[in-house]
Amino acid sequence: MTTPYIQGGETVQRENLLDQLTILFPSEAPLLRTVPHTAIANVVHEWPMDRPFVVDTVRNPNTPHSLSRAEYDSYVVDTPAYHVRPRAVAEINHFSKKVSNTDRVAILAGTTNAYDYRAHQLFVQLINNIENILMYGRGAEEFSGVSDNRNTMGLIFSSAWTGLERMHAATPATTLLDPYGIGLAQDYWSTFYDANGANLSRKMLYDKILATAARSGAEIEGMLFHCGYKLKNLIADFGVNLAGTPVNERTVGADKLMTYDSIDWIRTPLGTIGFRSNRYLDLEGKTYAVDNTVTITGATSTTGEIDKTFQADETLIGMMPGFCSVGWYRPPHYSYVPTDGDFSWVAATAEFAWITRHPVAVCGGGNLLS
């Protein structure tokens, strides 16, 4: 029926394809679709960030009167709390393809323009790579924007880098450096729970993920969480309590010939939160490591004590609305590359950064499946 592919000599019998070509490009980009987009004017983007709880002693139940004053006491002046300037660094991605001019006029299974076809493949590859970096980017030591290989820090690391230290360090550091050398005191830290192989449950979600984030200063109402398909299935079971009784009755007419087994929104005691399936959090057998014990060159501060590996498909990560965005220094675009031969050359390029306005605004957990 077919012969090996030879440029200009395709012999696919189109009638056997019913004149249709199935093009399957997994191009869904959940983060790019979910978060706001903004233009950034510099490859190193900085902004001021405040501390949610400047004087944490006001929340000590054991010594509620520690700050009481006697009559005629002089005013006590608090030490000023100056803004920290977190940093987002733009990363460059580009891919290119060469298409011979012979190939451009060939008809490949009904596709009359091989150049456009391959250019589309190229763009999908670029978007997929950007989406993966926005989720798993680790950042790198970058202080001036002149590095030959700038790396942006993605959503998971925005939470896990300091969040693991807050929740699991035996003796948490006083100040922790992020991968760009920015010193963050404990009040700035995110929350990220290591379930260590226990299945995500409603109790774990409320007690270990939502409550700890709220105590750190996050506002839970409206938070949107991304997870893989297996975790999404576990969340669907939250609608049934331990006794097997439905939390809410969900009645579907018999004529519908179907049932519902998904939960996209939950109204919790802390606020209403949403869940979205994300195929970049459903990568079986893939892992990522979080190690905040590393020493950042060119900066001096206490390092953390957490070095942990997580399964990609056992991660739940969420963000407060409006606090995360994608910053575009150069939005995705095509470039025509000049050639010196009988071929056409196209490139797809982008320069971008993941921006988390405040670490407290993101939270999540890892290793959430047994």
CORHUTA-V947115 format. One record per residue. N is the residue number from 1. RES is the residue in one small letter. SS is DSSP state (@ for helix, = for strand, . for the rest). BURIAL is 1 if it has 9 or more other C-alpha atoms within 8 Angstrom, else 0. Layout:
BEGIN
n: <N N>
res: <RES RES>
ss: <SS SS>
burial: <BURIAL BURIAL>
END
This chain:
BEGIN
n: <1 2 3 4 5 6 7 8 9 10 11 12 13 14 15 16 17 18 19 20 21 22 23 24 25 26 27 28 29 30 31 32 33 34 35 36 37 38 39 40 41 42 43 44 45 46 47 48 49 50 51 52 53 54 55 56 57 58 59 60 61 62 63 64 65 66 67 68 69 70 71 72 73 74 75 76 77 78 79 80 81 82 83 84 85 86 87 88 89 90 91 92 93 94 95 96 97 98 99 100 101 102 103 104 105 106 107 108 109 110 111 112 113 114 115 116 117 118 119 120 121 122 123 124 125 126 127 128 129 130 131 132 133 134 135 136 137 138 139 140 141 142 143 144 145 146 147 148 149 150 151 152 153 154 155 156 157 158 159 160 161 162 163 164 165 166 167 168 169 170 171 172 173 174 175 176 177 178 179 180 181 182 183 184 185 186 187 188 189 190 191 192 193 194 195 196 197 198 199 200 201 202 203 204 205 206 207 208 209 210 211 212 213 214 215 216 217 218 219 220 221 222 223 224 225 226 227 228 229 230 231 232 233 234 235 236 237 238 239 240 241 242 243 244 245 246 247 248 249 250 251 252 253 254 255 256 257 258 259 260 261 262 263 264 265 266 267 268 269 270 271 272 273 274 275 276 277 278 279 280 281 282 283 284 285 286 287 288 289 290 291 292 293 294 295 296 297 298 299 300 301 302 303 304 305 306 307 308 309 310 311 312 313 314 315 316 317 318 319 320 321 322 323 324 325 326 327 328 329 330 331 332 333 334 335 336 337 338 339 340 341 342 343 344 345 346 347 348 349 350 351 352 353 354 355 356 357 358 359 360 361 362 363 364 365 366 367 368 369 370>
res: <m t t p y i q g g e t v q r e n l l d q l t i l f p s e a p l l r t v p h t a i a n v v h e w p m d r p f v v d t v r n p n t p h s l s r a e y d s y v v d t p a y h v r p r a v a e i n h f s k k v s n t d r v a i l a g t t n a y d y r a h q l f v q l i n n i e n i l m y g r g a e e f s g v s d n r n t m g l i f s s a w t g l e r m h a a t p a t t l l d p y g i g l a q d y w s t f y d a n g a n l s r k m l y d k i l a t a a r s g a e i e g m l f h c g y k l k n l i a d f g v n l a g t p v n e r t v g a d k l m t y d s i d w i r t p l g t i g f r s n r y l d l e g k t y a v d n t v t i t g a t s t t g e i d k t f q a d e t l i g m m p g f c s v g w y r p p h y s y v p t d g d f s w v a a t a e f a w i t r h p v a v c g g g n l l s>
ss: <. . . . . . . . . . . . . @ @ @ @ . . . . . . . . . . . . @ @ @ @ @ . = = = = . . . . = = = = = = . . . . . . @ @ @ @ . @ @ @ . . . . . . . . . . . . . . . . . . . . = = = = = = . = = = = = = = = = = @ @ @ @ @ . . = . . = . . @ @ @ @ @ @ @ @ @ @ @ @ @ @ @ @ @ @ @ @ @ @ @ . = . . . . . . . . . . . . . . = . @ @ @ @ @ @ @ @ @ @ @ @ @ @ . . . . . . = = = . . . . . = = = @ @ @ . . = = = = . . . . . . . @ @ @ @ @ @ @ @ @ @ @ @ @ @ @ . . . . . . . = = = = . @ @ @ @ @ @ @ @ @ @ @ = . . . . . = . . . . . . . @ @ @ . . . . . . . . = = = = . . = = = = = = = . @ @ @ . . . . . = = = = = . . . . . . . . . . . . . . . = = = = = @ @ @ . = = = = . . . . = = = = = = = = = = = = = . . . . . . = = = = = = = = = = = = = = . . @ @ @ = = = = = . . . .>
burial: <0 0 0 0 0 0 0 1 0 1 0 1 1 1 0 0 1 0 1 0 0 0 0 0 0 0 0 0 1 0 1 1 0 0 1 1 0 0 0 1 0 0 1 1 1 0 0 0 1 0 1 0 0 0 0 0 0 0 0 0 0 0 0 1 0 0 0 0 0 0 0 0 0 0 0 0 0 0 0 0 0 0 0 0 1 1 1 1 1 1 1 1 1 1 1 1 1 0 1 1 1 1 1 1 1 1 1 1 1 1 1 0 1 1 1 0 1 1 1 0 1 1 1 1 1 1 1 1 0 1 1 1 1 1 1 1 1 1 1 1 1 1 0 0 1 0 0 0 0 1 1 1 1 1 1 1 1 1 1 1 1 1 1 1 1 1 1 1 1 0 0 1 1 0 1 1 1 1 1 1 1 1 1 1 1 1 1 1 1 1 1 1 1 1 1 0 0 1 0 1 1 0 0 1 1 1 1 1 1 1 1 1 1 1 0 1 1 1 1 1 1 1 1 1 1 1 1 1 1 1 1 1 1 1 1 1 0 1 1 1 1 0 0 0 0 0 0 0 0 0 0 0 0 0 0 0 0 0 0 0 0 0 1 0 0 0 0 0 0 1 1 1 1 1 1 1 1 1 0 1 1 1 1 0 0 0 0 1 0 1 1 1 1 0 0 1 0 0 0 0 0 1 1 1 1 1 1 0 0 1 1 1 1 1 1 1 1 1 1 1 0 0 1 1 1 1 1 1 1 1 1 0 0 0 0 0 0 0 0 0 0 0 1 1 1 1 1 1 1 1 1 1 1 1 1 1 1 1 1 1 1 1 1 1 1 1 1 1 1 0>
END
